[in-house]
């Protein structure tokens, strides 16, 4: 999962051996928290619980156990069973238990300033953030009319289009947009320039497009040709995304 972090060591959170998930498939960083007193415990739990916005649905932090007092053998055993990080605040850890934790590869964060827990948790959080799908638009075209194309004994409608922007490339996916809404997405099965089968059609030219599984083309439909890549986002990227989303939602509510 991750490697151990002790107060005076140079260990970093690396690797990706196991990921704990909830029953819903939500990926979780499990924590076991021990503190010196009730006030510290309440403050640390509140701080940790607020690290990830509630609008984030696909990953989070799960406090599997918390308590007051020294880290015990039972804490080590619990942490090992669920791949949890032990967070020890303002308490000393018995050297024997530190060695046990190291042997069992149980991460321990030992600190005495609450807000510093954020720095230690960023890397394990980033390990469980799923990659984000990024759309790359390569070209768009407008449907002028549809016409029948013979495929063996079948006649299938093909979209007669004019390329408005970019390049229409057969190797990419395509989506049909009608009145601003996507009504279908699929792979380009056939791309023609006049009667010739081609791989690409440039801006300003006319083409015929058949998207696999769809033939209900209508004049003024937009066909957008795109590819999707996966990008690993940082914890800060996620916070910015959700802050932007929350601001937009707030503005919409204010306008109502």
SETIVEX-346556 format. One record per residue (C-alpha): y, x, z. Coordinates in nm, 3 decimals. Example, Ala and Ser with C-alpha at 12.3 -4.5 7.8 and 13.67 -1.06 7.14 Angstrom:
<recs>
+---------+---------+---------+
|      yy |      xx |      zz |
+---------+---------+---------+
|  -0.450 |   1.230 |   0.780 |
|  -0.106 |   1.367 |   0.714 |
+---------+---------+---------+
</recs>
This chain:
<recs>
+---------+---------+---------+
|      yy |      xx |      zz |
+---------+---------+---------+
|   0.000 |   0.000 |   0.000 |
|   0.266 |   0.243 |   0.123 |
|   0.261 |   0.564 |   0.316 |
|   0.366 |   0.598 |   0.674 |
|   0.721 |   0.668 |   0.784 |
|   0.777 |   0.828 |   1.121 |
|   1.113 |   0.914 |   1.277 |
|   1.120 |   1.286 |   1.200 |
|   0.895 |   1.303 |   0.894 |
|   0.977 |   1.315 |   0.524 |
|   0.728 |   1.049 |   0.415 |
|   0.841 |   0.811 |   0.144 |
|   0.717 |   0.468 |   0.049 |
|   0.503 |   0.542 |  -0.256 |
|   0.191 |   0.415 |  -0.423 |
|   0.080 |   0.063 |  -0.497 |
|  -0.269 |   0.033 |  -0.359 |
|  -0.270 |  -0.322 |  -0.225 |
|  -0.032 |  -0.614 |  -0.215 |
|  -0.053 |  -0.890 |   0.043 |
|   0.001 |  -1.239 |  -0.095 |
|   0.041 |  -1.582 |   0.056 |
|  -0.180 |  -1.870 |  -0.048 |
|   0.080 |  -1.962 |  -0.313 |
|   0.058 |  -1.617 |  -0.472 |
|   0.391 |  -1.507 |  -0.322 |
|   0.387 |  -1.132 |  -0.262 |
|   0.473 |  -1.029 |   0.091 |
|   0.567 |  -0.724 |   0.296 |
|   0.394 |  -0.778 |   0.631 |
|   0.570 |  -0.660 |   0.946 |
|   0.458 |  -0.623 |   1.307 |
|   0.764 |  -0.590 |   1.532 |
|   0.779 |  -0.447 |   1.885 |
|   1.105 |  -0.414 |   2.081 |
|   1.233 |  -0.307 |   2.421 |
|   1.375 |  -0.647 |   2.522 |
|   1.418 |  -1.009 |   2.415 |
|   1.772 |  -0.965 |   2.279 |
|   1.667 |  -0.674 |   2.058 |
|   1.365 |  -0.869 |   1.934 |
|   1.571 |  -1.178 |   1.844 |
|   1.836 |  -0.966 |   1.672 |
|   1.585 |  -0.764 |   1.469 |
|   1.388 |  -1.072 |   1.361 |
|   1.710 |  -1.246 |   1.252 |
|   1.826 |  -0.938 |   1.060 |
|   1.492 |  -0.889 |   0.883 |
|   1.459 |  -1.260 |   0.801 |
|   1.798 |  -1.255 |   0.627 |
|   1.726 |  -0.949 |   0.409 |
|   1.580 |  -1.155 |   0.125 |
|   1.771 |  -1.468 |   0.015 |
|   1.580 |  -1.797 |   0.066 |
|   1.626 |  -1.871 |  -0.306 |
|   1.383 |  -1.586 |  -0.387 |
|   1.047 |  -1.756 |  -0.443 |
|   0.806 |  -1.489 |  -0.566 |
|   0.824 |  -1.229 |  -0.288 |
|   0.931 |  -1.202 |   0.073 |
|   0.891 |  -1.061 |   0.422 |
|   0.625 |  -1.196 |   0.658 |
|   0.644 |  -1.120 |   1.032 |
|   0.279 |  -1.143 |   1.134 |
|   0.337 |  -1.061 |   1.503 |
|   0.623 |  -0.971 |   1.733 |
|   0.655 |  -0.886 |   2.100 |
|   0.818 |  -0.686 |   2.377 |
|   0.679 |  -0.358 |   2.501 |
|   0.503 |  -0.049 |   2.373 |
|   0.293 |  -0.032 |   2.058 |
|  -0.069 |  -0.087 |   2.160 |
|  -0.416 |  -0.027 |   2.021 |
|  -0.429 |  -0.396 |   1.937 |
|  -0.106 |  -0.366 |   1.734 |
|  -0.260 |  -0.081 |   1.535 |
|  -0.575 |  -0.286 |   1.471 |
|  -0.378 |  -0.595 |   1.362 |
|  -0.158 |  -0.390 |   1.130 |
|  -0.458 |  -0.222 |   0.972 |
|  -0.630 |  -0.556 |   0.906 |
|  -0.335 |  -0.705 |   0.713 |
|  -0.161 |  -0.397 |   0.569 |
|   0.140 |  -0.443 |   0.795 |
|   0.423 |  -0.203 |   0.868 |
|   0.482 |  -0.151 |   1.240 |
|   0.850 |  -0.168 |   1.334 |
|   0.918 |  -0.018 |   1.677 |
|   1.271 |  -0.063 |   1.809 |
|   1.406 |   0.132 |   2.105 |
|   1.059 |   0.216 |   2.236 |
|   0.854 |   0.534 |   2.250 |
|   0.516 |   0.544 |   2.081 |
|   0.226 |   0.721 |   2.245 |
|   0.141 |   1.036 |   2.049 |
|  -0.225 |   0.941 |   2.042 |
|  -0.142 |   0.610 |   1.873 |
|   0.084 |   0.788 |   1.626 |
|  -0.212 |   1.004 |   1.523 |
|  -0.437 |   0.698 |   1.496 |
|  -0.178 |   0.526 |   1.276 |
|  -0.150 |   0.832 |   1.054 |
|  -0.528 |   0.856 |   1.014 |
|  -0.545 |   0.487 |   0.924 |
|  -0.240 |   0.516 |   0.694 |
|  -0.051 |   0.254 |   0.890 |
|   0.325 |   0.281 |   0.831 |
|   0.542 |   0.303 |   1.142 |
|   0.920 |   0.269 |   1.142 |
|   1.068 |   0.385 |   1.472 |
|   1.441 |   0.330 |   1.511 |
|   1.716 |   0.241 |   1.757 |
|   1.981 |   0.092 |   1.525 |
|   1.891 |  -0.250 |   1.388 |
|   2.072 |  -0.238 |   1.052 |
|   1.895 |   0.088 |   0.956 |
|   1.572 |  -0.110 |   0.911 |
|   1.713 |  -0.221 |   0.575 |
|   1.703 |   0.133 |   0.435 |
|   1.338 |   0.173 |   0.536 |
|   1.228 |  -0.161 |   0.390 |
|   1.391 |  -0.137 |   0.047 |
|   1.110 |   0.072 |  -0.105 |
|   0.818 |  -0.144 |   0.012 |
|   1.011 |  -0.454 |  -0.098 |
|   1.070 |  -0.303 |  -0.441 |
|   0.698 |  -0.230 |  -0.474 |
|   0.618 |  -0.602 |  -0.462 |
|   0.904 |  -0.727 |  -0.682 |
|   0.735 |  -0.853 |  -1.000 |
|   0.878 |  -0.727 |  -1.329 |
|   1.140 |  -0.950 |  -1.486 |
|   1.105 |  -1.076 |  -1.844 |
|   1.398 |  -0.970 |  -2.063 |
|   1.460 |  -1.149 |  -2.392 |
|   1.583 |  -0.944 |  -2.689 |
|   1.725 |  -1.157 |  -2.972 |
|   1.673 |  -0.987 |  -3.309 |
|   1.796 |  -1.256 |  -3.545 |
|   1.882 |  -1.623 |  -3.587 |
|   1.868 |  -1.857 |  -3.883 |
|   1.953 |  -2.220 |  -3.957 |
|   1.707 |  -2.464 |  -4.113 |
|   1.847 |  -2.604 |  -4.439 |
|   1.545 |  -2.818 |  -4.524 |
|   1.169 |  -2.821 |  -4.488 |
|   0.921 |  -2.817 |  -4.774 |
|   0.546 |  -2.837 |  -4.815 |
|   0.336 |  -2.524 |  -4.857 |
|  -0.028 |  -2.540 |  -4.959 |
|  -0.275 |  -2.370 |  -4.727 |
|  -0.615 |  -2.428 |  -4.891 |
|  -0.669 |  -2.803 |  -4.882 |
|  -0.383 |  -2.860 |  -4.638 |
|  -0.011 |  -2.895 |  -4.696 |
|   0.203 |  -2.770 |  -4.408 |
|   0.578 |  -2.799 |  -4.367 |
|   0.765 |  -2.470 |  -4.375 |
|   1.128 |  -2.424 |  -4.273 |
|   1.368 |  -2.325 |  -4.548 |
|   1.639 |  -2.126 |  -4.371 |
|   1.943 |  -1.906 |  -4.412 |
|   1.971 |  -1.602 |  -4.183 |
|   2.291 |  -1.622 |  -3.976 |
|   2.262 |  -1.309 |  -3.762 |
|   2.052 |  -0.997 |  -3.738 |
|   1.713 |  -0.960 |  -3.906 |
|   1.419 |  -1.200 |  -3.916 |
|   1.112 |  -0.987 |  -3.854 |
|   0.763 |  -1.131 |  -3.882 |
|   0.627 |  -0.917 |  -3.598 |
|   0.837 |  -1.096 |  -3.335 |
|   0.810 |  -1.436 |  -3.167 |
|   1.029 |  -1.729 |  -3.271 |
|   1.169 |  -2.032 |  -3.090 |
|   1.295 |  -2.355 |  -3.245 |
|   1.622 |  -2.477 |  -3.092 |
|   1.736 |  -2.836 |  -3.152 |
|   2.068 |  -2.961 |  -3.016 |
|   2.087 |  -2.663 |  -2.783 |
|   1.739 |  -2.701 |  -2.631 |
|   1.427 |  -2.498 |  -2.708 |
|   1.157 |  -2.736 |  -2.832 |
|   0.890 |  -2.483 |  -2.935 |
|   0.806 |  -2.113 |  -2.919 |
|   0.531 |  -1.926 |  -3.101 |
|   0.446 |  -1.642 |  -3.336 |
|   0.567 |  -1.628 |  -3.695 |
|   0.266 |  -1.704 |  -3.911 |
|   0.436 |  -1.683 |  -4.250 |
|   0.765 |  -1.533 |  -4.364 |
|   0.874 |  -1.569 |  -4.727 |
|   1.168 |  -1.465 |  -4.940 |
|   1.151 |  -1.706 |  -5.232 |
|   0.778 |  -1.702 |  -5.318 |
|   0.708 |  -1.351 |  -5.191 |
|   0.547 |  -1.281 |  -4.854 |
|   0.770 |  -1.036 |  -4.667 |
|   0.792 |  -0.872 |  -4.326 |
|   1.171 |  -0.887 |  -4.285 |
|   1.467 |  -1.086 |  -4.418 |
|   1.825 |  -0.964 |  -4.371 |
|   2.136 |  -1.153 |  -4.266 |
|   2.287 |  -1.378 |  -4.534 |
|   1.959 |  -1.423 |  -4.722 |
|   1.736 |  -1.728 |  -4.747 |
|   1.379 |  -1.737 |  -4.625 |
|   1.086 |  -1.961 |  -4.550 |
|   0.942 |  -1.954 |  -4.198 |
|   0.623 |  -2.104 |  -4.062 |
|   0.576 |  -2.080 |  -3.686 |
|   0.213 |  -2.108 |  -3.580 |
|   0.143 |  -2.449 |  -3.424 |
|   0.468 |  -2.617 |  -3.535 |
|   0.582 |  -2.789 |  -3.855 |
|   0.835 |  -3.053 |  -3.744 |
|   1.141 |  -2.870 |  -3.878 |
|   1.464 |  -3.062 |  -3.920 |
|   1.794 |  -2.968 |  -4.089 |
|   2.033 |  -2.779 |  -3.858 |
|   1.752 |  -2.661 |  -3.628 |
|   1.813 |  -2.304 |  -3.517 |
|   1.528 |  -2.054 |  -3.525 |
|   1.572 |  -1.758 |  -3.294 |
|   1.353 |  -1.452 |  -3.342 |
|   1.296 |  -1.254 |  -3.023 |
|   1.079 |  -1.013 |  -2.831 |
|   1.017 |  -0.988 |  -2.457 |
|   1.002 |  -0.674 |  -2.249 |
|   0.926 |  -0.633 |  -1.880 |
|   1.183 |  -0.460 |  -1.660 |
|   1.127 |  -0.349 |  -1.303 |
|   1.424 |  -0.465 |  -1.099 |
|   1.561 |  -0.297 |  -0.789 |
|   1.624 |  -0.481 |  -0.464 |
|   1.998 |  -0.463 |  -0.534 |
|   1.943 |  -0.619 |  -0.880 |
|   1.766 |  -0.913 |  -0.715 |
|   2.046 |  -0.964 |  -0.463 |
|   2.308 |  -0.963 |  -0.740 |
|   2.107 |  -1.209 |  -0.950 |
|   2.071 |  -1.457 |  -0.667 |
|   2.431 |  -1.416 |  -0.556 |
|   2.541 |  -1.496 |  -0.911 |
|   2.307 |  -1.795 |  -0.921 |
|   2.436 |  -1.926 |  -0.588 |
|   2.800 |  -1.883 |  -0.698 |
|   2.731 |  -2.078 |  -1.019 |
|   2.560 |  -2.355 |  -0.824 |
|   2.852 |  -2.375 |  -0.581 |
|   3.104 |  -2.395 |  -0.867 |
|   2.904 |  -2.676 |  -1.030 |
|   2.899 |  -2.870 |  -0.703 |
|   3.274 |  -2.824 |  -0.662 |
|   3.335 |  -2.968 |  -1.010 |
|   3.138 |  -3.287 |  -0.937 |
+---------+---------+---------+
</recs>
